[in-house]
Amino acid sequence: MEKNERTDSIMPRVQKRPEMPIIRRKCYSCSKMATKPYVYHVVPSYSYGAQIPVYSKSDVKTKRVDLRGNRRVLVYHYCNRECYENRKPPEPYEI
Ligand SMILES: [Zn+2]
């Protein structure tokens, strides 16, 4: 009695992968897409004589990334620290 039944292809294994949000950012230095970017924030400093708001705990908080105008924070993405060293972000006064 011959058996030609195939048992190996009946149940294909479906690999379940947990969905991970992949952050892809273009590297400022080498223009490659970095999936785990090294993020550099350029926070402008207050110019001399400017009125620096006094920190108050009850004040409405603004995320520094949401700041606009001359208080805007510049964000630079890099693959890693090496790329950062290769092309550092311009100083705020150069922009
Ligand atoms: Zn890079």
PDB file of the backbone (N, CA, C, O) and the ligand in Angstrom, with CONECT records:
HET     ZN  A 101       1
ATOM      1  N   MET A   1       0.846  -1.202   0.000  1.00  0.00           N
ATOM      2  CA  MET A   1       0.000   0.000   0.000  1.00  0.00           C
ATOM      3  C   MET A   1       0.880   1.250   0.000  1.00  0.00           C
ATOM      4  O   MET A   1       1.782   1.429   0.819  1.00  0.00           O
ATOM      5  N   GLU A   2       0.556   2.102  -0.975  1.00  0.00           N
ATOM      6  CA  GLU A   2       1.397   3.296  -1.108  1.00  0.00           C
ATOM      7  C   GLU A   2       0.709   4.531  -0.548  1.00  0.00           C
ATOM      8  O   GLU A   2      -0.505   4.694  -0.667  1.00  0.00           O
ATOM      9  N   LYS A   3       1.470   5.354   0.034  1.00  0.00           N
ATOM     10  CA  LYS A   3       0.921   6.595   0.593  1.00  0.00           C
ATOM     11  C   LYS A   3       1.598   7.791  -0.079  1.00  0.00           C
ATOM     12  O   LYS A   3       2.806   7.988   0.057  1.00  0.00           O
ATOM     13  N   ASN A   4       0.825   8.569  -0.789  1.00  0.00           N
ATOM     14  CA  ASN A   4       1.387   9.751  -1.450  1.00  0.00           C
ATOM     15  C   ASN A   4       0.870  11.046  -0.828  1.00  0.00           C
ATOM     16  O   ASN A   4       0.969  12.123  -1.415  1.00  0.00           O
ATOM     17  N   GLU A   5       0.357  10.917   0.288  1.00  0.00           N
ATOM     18  CA  GLU A   5      -0.202  12.107   0.936  1.00  0.00           C
ATOM     19  C   GLU A   5       0.911  13.064   1.365  1.00  0.00           C
ATOM     20  O   GLU A   5       1.928  12.682   1.945  1.00  0.00           O
ATOM     21  N   ARG A   6       0.663  14.264   1.059  1.00  0.00           N
ATOM     22  CA  ARG A   6       1.651  15.270   1.489  1.00  0.00           C
ATOM     23  C   ARG A   6       1.147  15.949   2.752  1.00  0.00           C
ATOM     24  O   ARG A   6       0.045  16.495   2.796  1.00  0.00           O
ATOM     25  N   THR A   7       1.935  15.901   3.712  1.00  0.00           N
ATOM     26  CA  THR A   7       1.507  16.509   4.973  1.00  0.00           C
ATOM     27  C   THR A   7       2.247  17.816   5.256  1.00  0.00           C
ATOM     28  O   THR A   7       1.897  18.565   6.168  1.00  0.00           O
ATOM     29  N   ASP A   8       3.265  18.063   4.459  1.00  0.00           N
ATOM     30  CA  ASP A   8       4.112  19.222   4.787  1.00  0.00           C
ATOM     31  C   ASP A   8       3.559  20.547   4.281  1.00  0.00           C
ATOM     32  O   ASP A   8       3.932  21.607   4.783  1.00  0.00           O
ATOM     33  N   SER A   9       2.647  20.493   3.262  1.00  0.00           N
ATOM     34  CA  SER A   9       2.196  21.765   2.677  1.00  0.00           C
ATOM     35  C   SER A   9       0.787  22.135   3.102  1.00  0.00           C
ATOM     36  O   SER A   9       0.202  23.087   2.585  1.00  0.00           O
ATOM     37  N   ILE A  10       0.261  21.398   4.023  1.00  0.00           N
ATOM     38  CA  ILE A  10      -1.125  21.671   4.407  1.00  0.00           C
ATOM     39  C   ILE A  10      -1.213  22.943   5.261  1.00  0.00           C
ATOM     40  O   ILE A  10      -2.061  23.807   5.035  1.00  0.00           O
ATOM     41  N   MET A  11      -0.353  23.028   6.205  1.00  0.00           N
ATOM     42  CA  MET A  11      -0.391  24.174   7.103  1.00  0.00           C
ATOM     43  C   MET A  11       0.812  25.095   6.906  1.00  0.00           C
ATOM     44  O   MET A  11       1.846  24.936   7.554  1.00  0.00           O
ATOM     45  N   PRO A  12       0.659  26.044   6.016  1.00  0.00           N
ATOM     46  CA  PRO A  12       1.797  26.975   5.873  1.00  0.00           C
ATOM     47  C   PRO A  12       1.906  27.853   7.119  1.00  0.00           C
ATOM     48  O   PRO A  12       0.916  28.361   7.646  1.00  0.00           O
ATOM     49  N   ARG A  13       3.091  28.000   7.542  1.00  0.00           N
ATOM     50  CA  ARG A  13       3.289  28.778   8.763  1.00  0.00           C
ATOM     51  C   ARG A  13       3.247  30.264   8.455  1.00  0.00           C
ATOM     52  O   ARG A  13       4.051  30.781   7.679  1.00  0.00           O
ATOM     53  N   VAL A  14       2.331  30.909   9.053  1.00  0.00           N
ATOM     54  CA  VAL A  14       2.239  32.351   8.860  1.00  0.00           C
ATOM     55  C   VAL A  14       2.961  33.026  10.009  1.00  0.00           C
ATOM     56  O   VAL A  14       2.616  32.882  11.182  1.00  0.00           O
ATOM     57  N   GLN A  15       3.941  33.739   9.627  1.00  0.00           N
ATOM     58  CA  GLN A  15       4.716  34.421  10.677  1.00  0.00           C
ATOM     59  C   GLN A  15       4.044  35.723  11.058  1.00  0.00           C
ATOM     60  O   GLN A  15       3.837  36.622  10.243  1.00  0.00           O
ATOM     61  N   LYS A  16       3.723  35.778  12.309  1.00  0.00           N
ATOM     62  CA  LYS A  16       3.113  37.015  12.789  1.00  0.00           C
ATOM     63  C   LYS A  16       4.199  37.913  13.349  1.00  0.00           C
ATOM     64  O   LYS A  16       4.998  37.529  14.203  1.00  0.00           O
ATOM     65  N   ARG A  17       4.184  39.110  12.830  1.00  0.00           N
ATOM     66  CA  ARG A  17       5.177  40.062  13.307  1.00  0.00           C
ATOM     67  C   ARG A  17       4.460  41.174  14.072  1.00  0.00           C
ATOM     68  O   ARG A  17       3.458  41.711  13.600  1.00  0.00           O
ATOM     69  N   PRO A  18       4.957  41.501  15.207  1.00  0.00           N
ATOM     70  CA  PRO A  18       4.336  42.625  15.917  1.00  0.00           C
ATOM     71  C   PRO A  18       4.586  43.910  15.149  1.00  0.00           C
ATOM     72  O   PRO A  18       5.701  44.183  14.705  1.00  0.00           O
ATOM     73  N   GLU A  19       3.549  44.675  15.007  1.00  0.00           N
ATOM     74  CA  GLU A  19       3.696  45.897  14.212  1.00  0.00           C
ATOM     75  C   GLU A  19       4.409  46.969  15.009  1.00  0.00           C
ATOM     76  O   GLU A  19       3.918  47.477  16.017  1.00  0.00           O
ATOM     77  N   MET A  20       5.567  47.283  14.516  1.00  0.00           N
ATOM     78  CA  MET A  20       6.372  48.302  15.185  1.00  0.00           C
ATOM     79  C   MET A  20       6.380  49.558  14.330  1.00  0.00           C
ATOM     80  O   MET A  20       6.683  49.509  13.138  1.00  0.00           O
ATOM     81  N   PRO A  21       6.054  50.658  14.933  1.00  0.00           N
ATOM     82  CA  PRO A  21       6.131  51.893  14.141  1.00  0.00           C
ATOM     83  C   PRO A  21       7.585  52.222  13.828  1.00  0.00           C
ATOM     84  O   PRO A  21       8.409  52.433  14.718  1.00  0.00           O
ATOM     85  N   ILE A  22       7.865  52.256  12.532  1.00  0.00           N
ATOM     86  CA  ILE A  22       9.246  52.538  12.140  1.00  0.00           C
ATOM     87  C   ILE A  22       9.375  54.016  11.815  1.00  0.00           C
ATOM     88  O   ILE A  22       8.685  54.545  10.943  1.00  0.00           O
ATOM     89  N   ILE A  23      10.240  54.641  12.507  1.00  0.00           N
ATOM     90  CA  ILE A  23      10.486  56.067  12.270  1.00  0.00           C
ATOM     91  C   ILE A  23      11.579  56.164  11.223  1.00  0.00           C
ATOM     92  O   ILE A  23      12.715  55.749  11.457  1.00  0.00           O
ATOM     93  N   ARG A  24      11.236  56.709  10.078  1.00  0.00           N
ATOM     94  CA  ARG A  24      12.240  56.849   9.039  1.00  0.00           C
ATOM     95  C   ARG A  24      12.480  58.335   8.793  1.00  0.00           C
ATOM     96  O   ARG A  24      11.566  59.098   8.480  1.00  0.00           O
ATOM     97  N   ARG A  25      13.709  58.700   8.944  1.00  0.00           N
ATOM     98  CA  ARG A  25      14.052  60.096   8.749  1.00  0.00           C
ATOM     99  C   ARG A  25      15.266  60.180   7.835  1.00  0.00           C
ATOM    100  O   ARG A  25      16.188  59.368   7.911  1.00  0.00           O
ATOM    101  N   LYS A  26      15.238  61.165   6.988  1.00  0.00           N
ATOM    102  CA  LYS A  26      16.362  61.356   6.079  1.00  0.00           C
ATOM    103  C   LYS A  26      17.520  61.983   6.831  1.00  0.00           C
ATOM    104  O   LYS A  26      17.382  62.989   7.526  1.00  0.00           O
ATOM    105  N   CYS A  27      18.653  61.350   6.663  1.00  0.00           N
ATOM    106  CA  CYS A  27      19.835  61.833   7.369  1.00  0.00           C
ATOM    107  C   CYS A  27      20.299  63.155   6.775  1.00  0.00           C
ATOM    108  O   CYS A  27      20.406  63.300   5.557  1.00  0.00           O
ATOM    109  N   TYR A  28      20.563  64.086   7.622  1.00  0.00           N
ATOM    110  CA  TYR A  28      21.006  65.413   7.189  1.00  0.00           C
ATOM    111  C   TYR A  28      22.402  65.344   6.591  1.00  0.00           C
ATOM    112  O   TYR A  28      22.777  66.182   5.770  1.00  0.00           O
ATOM    113  N   SER A  29      23.156  64.360   6.999  1.00  0.00           N
ATOM    114  CA  SER A  29      24.543  64.251   6.556  1.00  0.00           C
ATOM    115  C   SER A  29      24.679  63.456   5.267  1.00  0.00           C
ATOM    116  O   SER A  29      25.225  63.964   4.288  1.00  0.00           O
ATOM    117  N   CYS A  30      24.192  62.220   5.245  1.00  0.00           N
ATOM    118  CA  CYS A  30      24.424  61.353   4.089  1.00  0.00           C
ATOM    119  C   CYS A  30      23.164  61.106   3.270  1.00  0.00           C
ATOM    120  O   CYS A  30      23.220  60.397   2.266  1.00  0.00           O
ATOM    121  N   SER A  31      22.047  61.664   3.668  1.00  0.00           N
ATOM    122  CA  SER A  31      20.773  61.569   2.956  1.00  0.00           C
ATOM    123  C   SER A  31      20.188  60.163   2.908  1.00  0.00           C
ATOM    124  O   SER A  31      19.224  59.911   2.185  1.00  0.00           O
ATOM    125  N   LYS A  32      20.757  59.269   3.662  1.00  0.00           N
ATOM    126  CA  LYS A  32      20.174  57.926   3.749  1.00  0.00           C
ATOM    127  C   LYS A  32      18.980  57.983   4.685  1.00  0.00           C
ATOM    128  O   LYS A  32      18.855  58.888   5.510  1.00  0.00           O
ATOM    129  N   MET A  33      18.110  57.000   4.537  1.00  0.00           N
ATOM    130  CA  MET A  33      16.966  56.937   5.434  1.00  0.00           C
ATOM    131  C   MET A  33      17.369  56.187   6.699  1.00  0.00           C
ATOM    132  O   MET A  33      17.725  55.009   6.661  1.00  0.00           O
ATOM    133  N   ALA A  34      17.307  56.872   7.771  1.00  0.00           N
ATOM    134  CA  ALA A  34      17.672  56.265   9.046  1.00  0.00           C
ATOM    135  C   ALA A  34      16.405  55.790   9.738  1.00  0.00           C
ATOM    136  O   ALA A  34      15.434  56.536   9.862  1.00  0.00           O
ATOM    137  N   THR A  35      16.425  54.547  10.184  1.00  0.00           N
ATOM    138  CA  THR A  35      15.248  54.017  10.868  1.00  0.00           C
ATOM    139  C   THR A  35      15.298  54.296  12.362  1.00  0.00           C
ATOM    140  O   THR A  35      14.269  54.376  13.033  1.00  0.00           O
ATOM    141  N   LYS A  36      16.504  54.441  12.861  1.00  0.00           N
ATOM    142  CA  LYS A  36      16.631  54.828  14.261  1.00  0.00           C
ATOM    143  C   LYS A  36      17.467  56.096  14.290  1.00  0.00           C
ATOM    144  O   LYS A  36      18.647  56.080  14.641  1.00  0.00           O
ATOM    145  N   PRO A  37      16.829  57.189  13.914  1.00  0.00           N
ATOM    146  CA  PRO A  37      17.608  58.404  13.724  1.00  0.00           C
ATOM    147  C   PRO A  37      18.148  58.996  15.016  1.00  0.00           C
ATOM    148  O   PRO A  37      17.557  58.917  16.093  1.00  0.00           O
ATOM    149  N   TYR A  38      19.282  59.575  14.830  1.00  0.00           N
ATOM    150  CA  TYR A  38      19.895  60.360  15.898  1.00  0.00           C
ATOM    151  C   TYR A  38      19.354  61.766  15.696  1.00  0.00           C
ATOM    152  O   TYR A  38      19.597  62.389  14.662  1.00  0.00           O
ATOM    153  N   VAL A  39      18.639  62.249  16.656  1.00  0.00           N
ATOM    154  CA  VAL A  39      17.954  63.524  16.486  1.00  0.00           C
ATOM    155  C   VAL A  39      18.693  64.618  17.221  1.00  0.00           C
ATOM    156  O   VAL A  39      19.056  64.484  18.390  1.00  0.00           O
ATOM    157  N   TYR A  40      18.902  65.690  16.511  1.00  0.00           N
ATOM    158  CA  TYR A  40      19.601  66.822  17.099  1.00  0.00           C
ATOM    159  C   TYR A  40      18.677  68.031  17.084  1.00  0.00           C
ATOM    160  O   TYR A  40      18.184  68.434  16.031  1.00  0.00           O
ATOM    161  N   HIS A  41      18.455  68.583  18.215  1.00  0.00           N
ATOM    162  CA  HIS A  41      17.595  69.763  18.303  1.00  0.00           C
ATOM    163  C   HIS A  41      18.449  71.001  18.478  1.00  0.00           C
ATOM    164  O   HIS A  41      19.325  71.056  19.340  1.00  0.00           O
ATOM    165  N   VAL A  42      18.180  71.989  17.649  1.00  0.00           N
ATOM    166  CA  VAL A  42      18.862  73.265  17.816  1.00  0.00           C
ATOM    167  C   VAL A  42      17.878  74.203  18.480  1.00  0.00           C
ATOM    168  O   VAL A  42      16.885  74.614  17.879  1.00  0.00           O
ATOM    169  N   VAL A  43      18.161  74.532  19.706  1.00  0.00           N
ATOM    170  CA  VAL A  43      17.285  75.416  20.452  1.00  0.00           C
ATOM    171  C   VAL A  43      17.889  76.811  20.419  1.00  0.00           C
ATOM    172  O   VAL A  43      18.980  77.039  20.941  1.00  0.00           O
ATOM    173  N   PRO A  44      17.173  77.738  19.801  1.00  0.00           N
ATOM    174  CA  PRO A  44      17.745  79.084  19.738  1.00  0.00           C
ATOM    175  C   PRO A  44      17.859  79.707  21.110  1.00  0.00           C
ATOM    176  O   PRO A  44      17.022  79.494  21.987  1.00  0.00           O
ATOM    177  N   SER A  45      18.904  80.474  21.272  1.00  0.00           N
ATOM    178  CA  SER A  45      19.090  81.137  22.554  1.00  0.00           C
ATOM    179  C   SER A  45      18.446  82.518  22.497  1.00  0.00           C
ATOM    180  O   SER A  45      18.282  83.100  21.425  1.00  0.00           O
ATOM    181  N   TYR A  46      18.097  83.012  23.633  1.00  0.00           N
ATOM    182  CA  TYR A  46      17.512  84.342  23.685  1.00  0.00           C
ATOM    183  C   TYR A  46      18.594  85.370  23.374  1.00  0.00           C
ATOM    184  O   TYR A  46      19.726  85.280  23.850  1.00  0.00           O
ATOM    185  N   SER A  47      18.209  86.343  22.561  1.00  0.00           N
ATOM    186  CA  SER A  47      19.188  87.381  22.244  1.00  0.00           C
ATOM    187  C   SER A  47      19.344  88.295  23.455  1.00  0.00           C
ATOM    188  O   SER A  47      18.491  88.342  24.341  1.00  0.00           O
ATOM    189  N   TYR A  48      20.429  88.998  23.464  1.00  0.00           N
ATOM    190  CA  TYR A  48      20.748  89.856  24.592  1.00  0.00           C
ATOM    191  C   TYR A  48      19.670  90.918  24.777  1.00  0.00           C
ATOM    192  O   TYR A  48      19.280  91.593  23.824  1.00  0.00           O
ATOM    193  N   GLY A  49      19.208  91.055  25.973  1.00  0.00           N
ATOM    194  CA  GLY A  49      18.210  92.078  26.253  1.00  0.00           C
ATOM    195  C   GLY A  49      16.789  91.597  26.081  1.00  0.00           C
ATOM    196  O   GLY A  49      15.846  92.296  26.451  1.00  0.00           O
ATOM    197  N   ALA A  50      16.625  90.430  25.532  1.00  0.00           N
ATOM    198  CA  ALA A  50      15.268  89.921  25.342  1.00  0.00           C
ATOM    199  C   ALA A  50      14.665  89.540  26.677  1.00  0.00           C
ATOM    200  O   ALA A  50      15.356  89.137  27.612  1.00  0.00           O
ATOM    201  N   GLN A  51      13.378  89.678  26.732  1.00  0.00           N
ATOM    202  CA  GLN A  51      12.699  89.354  27.981  1.00  0.00           C
ATOM    203  C   GLN A  51      12.486  87.858  28.074  1.00  0.00           C
ATOM    204  O   GLN A  51      11.734  87.261  27.303  1.00  0.00           O
ATOM    205  N   ILE A  52      13.155  87.286  29.020  1.00  0.00           N
ATOM    206  CA  ILE A  52      13.014  85.847  29.210  1.00  0.00           C
ATOM    207  C   ILE A  52      11.842  85.589  30.129  1.00  0.00           C
ATOM    208  O   ILE A  52      11.823  86.044  31.272  1.00  0.00           O
ATOM    209  N   PRO A  53      10.862  84.855  29.623  1.00  0.00           N
ATOM    210  CA  PRO A  53       9.686  84.603  30.465  1.00  0.00           C
ATOM    211  C   PRO A  53      10.061  83.816  31.714  1.00  0.00           C
ATOM    212  O   PRO A  53      10.853  82.874  31.681  1.00  0.00           O
ATOM    213  N   VAL A  54       9.465  84.240  32.798  1.00  0.00           N
ATOM    214  CA  VAL A  54       9.749  83.579  34.061  1.00  0.00           C
ATOM    215  C   VAL A  54       8.975  82.269  34.109  1.00  0.00           C
ATOM    216  O   VAL A  54       7.773  82.230  33.846  1.00  0.00           O
ATOM    217  N   TYR A  55       9.657  81.241  34.434  1.00  0.00           N
ATOM    218  CA  TYR A  55       9.007  79.934  34.480  1.00  0.00           C
ATOM    219  C   TYR A  55       7.991  79.883  35.597  1.00  0.00           C
ATOM    220  O   TYR A  55       8.273  80.176  36.759  1.00  0.00           O
ATOM    221  N   SER A  56       6.793  79.496  35.188  1.00  0.00           N
ATOM    222  CA  SER A  56       5.742  79.366  36.184  1.00  0.00           C
ATOM    223  C   SER A  56       5.090  78.001  36.032  1.00  0.00           C
ATOM    224  O   SER A  56       4.737  77.588  34.928  1.00  0.00           O
ATOM    225  N   LYS A  57       4.941  77.331  37.115  1.00  0.00           N
ATOM    226  CA  LYS A  57       4.423  75.969  37.063  1.00  0.00           C
ATOM    227  C   LYS A  57       3.009  75.909  36.515  1.00  0.00           C
ATOM    228  O   LYS A  57       2.613  74.915  35.906  1.00  0.00           O
ATOM    229  N   SER A  58       2.238  76.986  36.735  1.00  0.00           N
ATOM    230  CA  SER A  58       0.838  76.972  36.320  1.00  0.00           C
ATOM    231  C   SER A  58       0.664  77.375  34.859  1.00  0.00           C
ATOM    232  O   SER A  58      -0.432  77.269  34.308  1.00  0.00           O
ATOM    233  N   ASP A  59       1.742  77.835  34.235  1.00  0.00           N
ATOM    234  CA  ASP A  59       1.660  78.282  32.845  1.00  0.00           C
ATOM    235  C   ASP A  59       1.318  77.115  31.921  1.00  0.00           C
ATOM    236  O   ASP A  59       1.594  75.949  32.202  1.00  0.00           O
ATOM    237  N   VAL A  60       0.699  77.498  30.797  1.00  0.00           N
ATOM    238  CA  VAL A  60       0.398  76.490  29.789  1.00  0.00           C
ATOM    239  C   VAL A  60       1.712  76.111  29.120  1.00  0.00           C
ATOM    240  O   VAL A  60       2.460  76.969  28.651  1.00  0.00           O
ATOM    241  N   LYS A  61       1.967  74.847  29.089  1.00  0.00           N
ATOM    242  CA  LYS A  61       3.238  74.391  28.539  1.00  0.00           C
ATOM    243  C   LYS A  61       3.167  74.309  27.009  1.00  0.00           C
ATOM    244  O   LYS A  61       2.157  73.897  26.438  1.00  0.00           O
ATOM    245  N   THR A  62       4.223  74.698  26.389  1.00  0.00           N
ATOM    246  CA  THR A  62       4.333  74.565  24.950  1.00  0.00           C
ATOM    247  C   THR A  62       5.482  73.614  24.667  1.00  0.00           C
ATOM    248  O   THR A  62       6.591  73.791  25.171  1.00  0.00           O
ATOM    249  N   LYS A  63       5.210  72.626  23.873  1.00  0.00           N
ATOM    250  CA  LYS A  63       6.287  71.723  23.490  1.00  0.00           C
ATOM    251  C   LYS A  63       7.306  72.517  22.696  1.00  0.00           C
ATOM    252  O   LYS A  63       6.939  73.321  21.840  1.00  0.00           O
ATOM    253  N   ARG A  64       8.548  72.304  22.963  1.00  0.00           N
ATOM    254  CA  ARG A  64       9.543  73.135  22.309  1.00  0.00           C
ATOM    255  C   ARG A  64       9.577  72.909  20.808  1.00  0.00           C
ATOM    256  O   ARG A  64      10.013  73.786  20.063  1.00  0.00           O
ATOM    257  N   VAL A  65       9.129  71.759  20.356  1.00  0.00           N
ATOM    258  CA  VAL A  65       9.085  71.502  18.922  1.00  0.00           C
ATOM    259  C   VAL A  65       7.959  72.298  18.269  1.00  0.00           C
ATOM    260  O   VAL A  65       8.001  72.571  17.070  1.00  0.00           O
ATOM    261  N   ASP A  66       6.954  72.670  19.057  1.00  0.00           N
ATOM    262  CA  ASP A  66       5.823  73.415  18.525  1.00  0.00           C
ATOM    263  C   ASP A  66       6.049  74.922  18.522  1.00  0.00           C
ATOM    264  O   ASP A  66       5.215  75.678  18.024  1.00  0.00           O
ATOM    265  N   LEU A  67       7.139  75.342  19.060  1.00  0.00           N
ATOM    266  CA  LEU A  67       7.408  76.773  19.108  1.00  0.00           C
ATOM    267  C   LEU A  67       7.632  77.315  17.704  1.00  0.00           C
ATOM    268  O   LEU A  67       8.186  76.636  16.839  1.00  0.00           O
ATOM    269  N   ARG A  68       7.193  78.545  17.497  1.00  0.00           N
ATOM    270  CA  ARG A  68       7.297  79.153  16.171  1.00  0.00           C
ATOM    271  C   ARG A  68       8.099  80.448  16.265  1.00  0.00           C
ATOM    272  O   ARG A  68       8.477  80.920  17.337  1.00  0.00           O
ATOM    273  N   GLY A  69       8.332  80.990  15.069  1.00  0.00           N
ATOM    274  CA  GLY A  69       9.041  82.253  15.035  1.00  0.00           C
ATOM    275  C   GLY A  69      10.501  82.085  15.386  1.00  0.00           C
ATOM    276  O   GLY A  69      11.119  81.079  15.038  1.00  0.00           O
ATOM    277  N   ASN A  70      11.044  83.053  16.063  1.00  0.00           N
ATOM    278  CA  ASN A  70      12.463  82.986  16.395  1.00  0.00           C
ATOM    279  C   ASN A  70      12.746  82.064  17.557  1.00  0.00           C
ATOM    280  O   ASN A  70      13.898  81.844  17.931  1.00  0.00           O
ATOM    281  N   ARG A  71      11.689  81.530  18.119  1.00  0.00           N
ATOM    282  CA  ARG A  71      11.885  80.551  19.188  1.00  0.00           C
ATOM    283  C   ARG A  71      11.772  79.135  18.649  1.00  0.00           C
ATOM    284  O   ARG A  71      11.775  78.159  19.399  1.00  0.00           O
ATOM    285  N   ARG A  72      11.670  79.050  17.308  1.00  0.00           N
ATOM    286  CA  ARG A  72      11.446  77.741  16.701  1.00  0.00           C
ATOM    287  C   ARG A  72      12.667  76.842  16.905  1.00  0.00           C
ATOM    288  O   ARG A  72      13.817  77.265  16.790  1.00  0.00           O
ATOM    289  N   VAL A  73      12.365  75.623  17.202  1.00  0.00           N
ATOM    290  CA  VAL A  73      13.434  74.647  17.402  1.00  0.00           C
ATOM    291  C   VAL A  73      13.684  73.927  16.092  1.00  0.00           C
ATOM    292  O   VAL A  73      12.750  73.433  15.460  1.00  0.00           O
ATOM    293  N   LEU A  74      14.918  73.866  15.692  1.00  0.00           N
ATOM    294  CA  LEU A  74      15.273  73.167  14.467  1.00  0.00           C
ATOM    295  C   LEU A  74      15.655  71.736  14.799  1.00  0.00           C
ATOM    296  O   LEU A  74      16.392  71.469  15.749  1.00  0.00           O
ATOM    297  N   VAL A  75      15.144  70.847  14.008  1.00  0.00           N
ATOM    298  CA  VAL A  75      15.396  69.434  14.271  1.00  0.00           C
ATOM    299  C   VAL A  75      16.181  68.844  13.108  1.00  0.00           C
ATOM    300  O   VAL A  75      15.790  68.977  11.948  1.00  0.00           O
ATOM    301  N   TYR A  76      17.268  68.204  13.424  1.00  0.00           N
ATOM    302  CA  TYR A  76      18.096  67.556  12.412  1.00  0.00           C
ATOM    303  C   TYR A  76      18.178  66.073  12.738  1.00  0.00           C
ATOM    304  O   TYR A  76      18.365  65.673  13.887  1.00  0.00           O
ATOM    305  N   HIS A  77      18.034  65.289  11.712  1.00  0.00           N
ATOM    306  CA  HIS A  77      18.082  63.837  11.911  1.00  0.00           C
ATOM    307  C   HIS A  77      19.357  63.273  11.300  1.00  0.00           C
ATOM    308  O   HIS A  77      19.796  63.695  10.230  1.00  0.00           O
ATOM    309  N   TYR A  78      19.927  62.328  11.994  1.00  0.00           N
ATOM    310  CA  TYR A  78      21.135  61.662  11.532  1.00  0.00           C
ATOM    311  C   TYR A  78      20.995  60.168  11.744  1.00  0.00           C
ATOM    312  O   TYR A  78      20.194  59.704  12.555  1.00  0.00           O
ATOM    313  N   CYS A  79      21.812  59.414  10.980  1.00  0.00           N
ATOM    314  CA  CYS A  79      21.828  57.959  11.194  1.00  0.00           C
ATOM    315  C   CYS A  79      22.385  57.687  12.574  1.00  0.00           C
ATOM    316  O   CYS A  79      21.839  56.886  13.332  1.00  0.00           O
ATOM    317  N   ASN A  80      23.436  58.334  12.880  1.00  0.00           N
ATOM    318  CA  ASN A  80      24.120  58.107  14.146  1.00  0.00           C
ATOM    319  C   ASN A  80      25.013  59.304  14.455  1.00  0.00           C
ATOM    320  O   ASN A  80      25.026  60.315  13.753  1.00  0.00           O
ATOM    321  N   ARG A  81      25.726  59.140  15.498  1.00  0.00           N
ATOM    322  CA  ARG A  81      26.623  60.190  15.974  1.00  0.00           C
ATOM    323  C   ARG A  81      27.719  60.515  14.943  1.00  0.00           C
ATOM    324  O   ARG A  81      28.162  61.658  14.831  1.00  0.00           O
ATOM    325  N   GLU A  82      28.139  59.499  14.205  1.00  0.00           N
ATOM    326  CA  GLU A  82      29.196  59.725  13.210  1.00  0.00           C
ATOM    327  C   GLU A  82      28.729  60.682  12.129  1.00  0.00           C
ATOM    328  O   GLU A  82      29.450  61.601  11.742  1.00  0.00           O
ATOM    329  N   CYS A  83      27.507  60.456  11.641  1.00  0.00           N
ATOM    330  CA  CYS A  83      26.970  61.326  10.605  1.00  0.00           C
ATOM    331  C   CYS A  83      26.852  62.756  11.139  1.00  0.00           C
ATOM    332  O   CYS A  83      27.058  63.728  10.412  1.00  0.00           O
ATOM    333  N   TYR A  84      26.526  62.852  12.388  1.00  0.00           N
ATOM    334  CA  TYR A  84      26.429  64.162  13.012  1.00  0.00           C
ATOM    335  C   TYR A  84      27.777  64.863  12.975  1.00  0.00           C
ATOM    336  O   TYR A  84      27.865  66.062  12.708  1.00  0.00           O
ATOM    337  N   GLU A  85      28.831  64.092  13.248  1.00  0.00           N
ATOM    338  CA  GLU A  85      30.172  64.674  13.241  1.00  0.00           C
ATOM    339  C   GLU A  85      30.582  65.074  11.824  1.00  0.00           C
ATOM    340  O   GLU A  85      31.314  66.045  11.627  1.00  0.00           O
ATOM    341  N   ASN A  86      30.097  64.305  10.836  1.00  0.00           N
ATOM    342  CA  ASN A  86      30.447  64.585   9.443  1.00  0.00           C
ATOM    343  C   ASN A  86      29.815  65.876   8.936  1.00  0.00           C
ATOM    344  O   ASN A  86      30.438  66.631   8.188  1.00  0.00           O
ATOM    345  N   ARG A  87      28.605  66.118   9.339  1.00  0.00           N
ATOM    346  CA  ARG A  87      27.935  67.343   8.909  1.00  0.00           C
ATOM    347  C   ARG A  87      27.083  67.867  10.047  1.00  0.00           C
ATOM    348  O   ARG A  87      25.937  67.458  10.233  1.00  0.00           O
ATOM    349  N   LYS A  88      27.651  68.752  10.779  1.00  0.00           N
ATOM    350  CA  LYS A  88      26.930  69.319  11.907  1.00  0.00           C
ATOM    351  C   LYS A  88      25.918  70.347  11.418  1.00  0.00           C
ATOM    352  O   LYS A  88      26.126  70.993  10.391  1.00  0.00           O
ATOM    353  N   PRO A  89      24.836  70.490  12.149  1.00  0.00           N
ATOM    354  CA  PRO A  89      23.842  71.482  11.727  1.00  0.00           C
ATOM    355  C   PRO A  89      24.421  72.889  11.786  1.00  0.00           C
ATOM    356  O   PRO A  89      25.268  73.195  12.625  1.00  0.00           O
ATOM    357  N   PRO A  90      23.945  73.742  10.873  1.00  0.00           N
ATOM    358  CA  PRO A  90      24.465  75.113  10.889  1.00  0.00           C
ATOM    359  C   PRO A  90      24.084  75.829  12.181  1.00  0.00           C
ATOM    360  O   PRO A  90      23.058  75.540  12.797  1.00  0.00           O
ATOM    361  N   GLU A  91      24.917  76.746  12.561  1.00  0.00           N
ATOM    362  CA  GLU A  91      24.611  77.552  13.751  1.00  0.00           C
ATOM    363  C   GLU A  91      23.398  78.421  13.425  1.00  0.00           C
ATOM    364  O   GLU A  91      23.222  78.841  12.281  1.00  0.00           O
ATOM    365  N   PRO A  92      22.565  78.690  14.426  1.00  0.00           N
ATOM    366  CA  PRO A  92      21.335  79.463  14.158  1.00  0.00           C
ATOM    367  C   PRO A  92      21.605  80.788  13.443  1.00  0.00           C
ATOM    368  O   PRO A  92      20.773  81.232  12.651  1.00  0.00           O
ATOM    369  N   TYR A  93      22.714  81.408  13.694  1.00  0.00           N
ATOM    370  CA  TYR A  93      22.950  82.698  13.044  1.00  0.00           C
ATOM    371  C   TYR A  93      23.376  82.561  11.597  1.00  0.00           C
ATOM    372  O   TYR A  93      23.453  83.558  10.879  1.00  0.00           O
ATOM    373  N   GLU A  94      23.659  81.328  11.147  1.00  0.00           N
ATOM    374  CA  GLU A  94      24.048  81.116   9.761  1.00  0.00           C
ATOM    375  C   GLU A  94      22.842  80.898   8.854  1.00  0.00           C
ATOM    376  O   GLU A  94      22.954  80.975   7.631  1.00  0.00           O
ATOM    377  N   ILE A  95      21.706  80.630   9.453  1.00  0.00           N
ATOM    378  CA  ILE A  95      20.511  80.317   8.646  1.00  0.00           C
ATOM    379  C   ILE A  95      19.901  81.595   8.109  1.00  0.00           C
ATOM    380  O   ILE A  95      18.890  81.549   7.408  1.00  0.00           O
TER     381      ILE A  95
HETATM  382 ZN    ZN A 101      23.793  59.392   7.798  1.00  0.00          ZN2+
END
